[in-house]
Amino acid sequence: MPSFLKDISKFYGTGERNREGQSLEEFLEAYDPYRYKTPSCTTDAVIFAYEGEYAASVSELRVLLVRRSNHPSIGYWALPGGFIELREHLEDTARRELLEETGVEGLVMEQLGTYGDYDRDPRARVITTAYMALVQREQVKVRAGDDAADAAWCGFTLERIEEVLEEVEETAEKIGREKPSVSRNLYRLIVENEERSFHTKALVEETVIESWPVCRRSYRVIDQGEIAVDHAAMIAEAVLKLRRRLGEEHIL
């Protein structure tokens, strides 16, 4: 089939032919993109809001959620997001879905992480990239749209209820100065909106593997409450990242 892109000039490499004797054009003409089953890709956005000129702490922020009007997780609250279009950058998808579902636009967005467990969506193999942003609440008017039945700013609390530290046996030569270690933290996330009579609790596990200078953090939902899929984990990750960035690690 023809190249996916109109301009392939930056993909010629050294210009030589491959082991089958094909030029780049001939390789692309014969290439079958459906030889392997491919996953679907989505984006989700953790949007925080503050009132007034600034928020004194992360705990004063609100998070934007939409109530799902369709399967899966119908009736549950979720982060605004959706499927990417074929010729669309990831961040553009996050912005478009945010605008379509809530009416919010024009934010500076930071990529938070990728969530790709194979069993996170019953429709297909879906990998999502999460983004986060911060906005002054008075500057935006939120409205529900697209497949969202409702959209609202919700209050939240995130507290650590359990911490387990364990040392990992070294299995390879390391360049760092410290022995690898693992810490697992269990967090309770409470999200609520009084006007919608919405109140739910979720449990999220954070796993931190440190082998200086590399540190890996991952998040998974233990109990989702009424928050769709693994979105509670995304909210928790965003909150913890802001706490570390603002020097509020002690607020646990």
PyMOL commands that set and color helices and strands:
alter all, ss='L'
color gray80, all
select helices_A, chain A and resi 9-11+24-30+58-60+90-102+137-139+194-196+231-245
alter helices_A, ss='H'
color red, helices_A
select strands_A, chain A and resi 40-50+62-68+77-78+81-83+110-115+126-136+148-167+181-193+198-211+214-223
alter strands_A, ss='S'
color yellow, strands_A
deselect
rebuild
show_as cartoon
